[in-house]
Amino acid sequence: MDEKLLSAFEGRLLDNLLRIGKDNGLTDEKLLQTEDIGKRWQELAPEYMADAVPAVQDYPSFSVGCALYLGMGIAWGWDADWDTYKTAEYKSFYGDQGFDNMDDHITEHLYGLRKWTTEAKQFQDKVKQLAEATVTAIRHEGVEPQSQQAFYLFHSACKVMFFMGASIGLKRLGYKLEKVNFN
């Protein structure tokens, strides 16, 4: 698929997700990101895609949503001990049921959101809204399901969700963008 088309798709998707994230109190109007975290997506994407692609037909929102949780996990590691987490294995972010509960593992064990709490349920609902918006954006592109183009769109969508997750994670950890005057 044409790189310009993928880039345009990613831009539109990111703008929409940032709007939803800001409306839900998950993000600010700009993405919090670091070069280190972005590099981790490049390294982990092949393994992530190997888990997510087989699940996409039956669980499309979960398949893209876990990319957000992975981004949160990487952001947590960046803050906690980057020397360790910059090379952490992809599977270290799995839950006790592997990919199937990566989301629970990251929210509970890394961010301390116990799944039975109101806060955790509200957070999960907000993430679900982002994931559903992402799936809708993929479908609106009008590409044939299970085609090469669909794979590239799905990969791009997961990439955007990963960066959203990293931004959400960094915000939860207290990071924010501040204008600095160098005069």
N, C-alpha and C positions, 0 to 999 in steps of 0.2 A: 504494500500500500504506500502511496506517495507520502513522503516525510512531511510535506507542507500540510497535507490534509490531516495527518495525525497530530501535528503540532497545533493546528487550528482547533481540532477536537479537544485536545488537552487544555487549551486556553479557555474555551467555552465551558468545559466541564469544571475546571478549577474556579472560574468566576462564579458559576452557579453554586458550587459546594461551599465556597467562602461566604456567599450570601446566606445560605442555609445555616452554615456553622455560626456565623455572626448572630443571626436571628435567634439561634438556640443557645447562645452564650458559650459555644465551644471554642470559637476562634475570634480573632480580631479581623479587620478588613484586609490585612495582608498576611501572607504565609510566613510563619516562623520557620526558618530552615538553616542548615549549615551544610557546608561542602562535605564534611565527614559523613553526615547522615545520608546525603544524596549518594555518596559512593557506596554505602551499604546496600542501597536498593539495587544498584548495578550488580553487586556481588550475590545478593540473595534472590534476585528475581527468577533465575532459572529454576531453583528449587521450589520457590513459592508457586510458580506457574505449574510445575509438575503436580503439585497438590491441588491447586485451584481449578485447573481446566477440567479434570474428570468430574468435579462437583458442580460445574457451572450449569449444566442442563437441569438438574434437579433442585439446586440451591443457588441461584444466580446472585441474590443479595448477599448471602453468606460468603460466596466465593470472592466477591470484590470487597466485602466488609472486612474480611480477615487481613487484607492488605493494610487497611487503616490501623488495625490492632498491631500488626507487625511494625508499622511506623511508630506507634506509641511505644512499643517495646524497645526499639532502637533508640528513641529519644530518651527513654528512662536510662538505658545503658550509657548513653552519651553523658548524661548528668551524673550518674552514680559512679562509674569507673570505666572511662572510655578505653584505658589501656587493656582491660579485659574484654569489653564488649565490642571493640572494633574488629575483633576476630572471632567473636562467638559464633558457634555453629547455628545455622538456621533452626535446626530441630531443638535447640535450647529454649526456644520460645513456644514450643508445643506445650499443651496441657497433658494431663495423664491419659487422655484419649487421642493424643497426637494432634493433627491438624483440626480435628473435629471440635476441640474445645480450646484452641489457641486463644480465642477471645476471652474466655473465662480466666484462663491462666494469667494473661497479661493484666486484665483489669483487677483481679483479686490479689495475685501474688506480687505484682510490681507496683500497682497503684493503690492497693489497699481498699478497693471497692468490693465489699462482700456482696455476692450476687443476690442475696435475699433482701438487701436494703432498698429503700425507696430511691436513694441517690443512684445506686447501681442500675436499677430498672429504668430510671429516667435517662441515664446516660446511654444505656443500651437502645432505648427508643430513639434517641437523637442520632445515634450511629446508624440505626436501621433506616432512618429517613435519608441520610446521606447515601447509603448503599442503594436504596430504591431509586433515588434520583440518578445515581450512576448507571444503574441497569436501564432506566428509561432513556437516558442519553445515548447509550449504546444502541438500543432498539430504534431510536429516532434516526440513526444514521442510515438505516435501510439496507444494510448489508446482509447477504445470505447467511443464515446461521450455519455454524460449523465450517465456514469457509476460511481461507487464509486471511482475508480482510477482517473477518470477525475475530480471529485470533489476535491480530495486531491491535484492533480496537480494544479488545478485552485487556491486553497487556498495557496499553496506554491508560486505560481506566484504572487498572490496579496500581500503576505508577502514581497517578494523581491521588488515589486514595491513600497510598503509602505516605506521600508527602503531607496530605491532610492529617493523617494520624500522627506523624512526627510533630506537626504544628500544634495539634491538640494536646499532645503529650507535653511538649515544651511549655505551653501555656499553663497546663495543670501543675507543672513543676515550678511555676512562678516567673518564667521568662516572658519578656515583652519587648516590643520595638519602641525605642525612644529616640526622638529627634535630638541630635547633638549639634550644638552650635560651636564651630571651631574658630569663631572670630575673637 
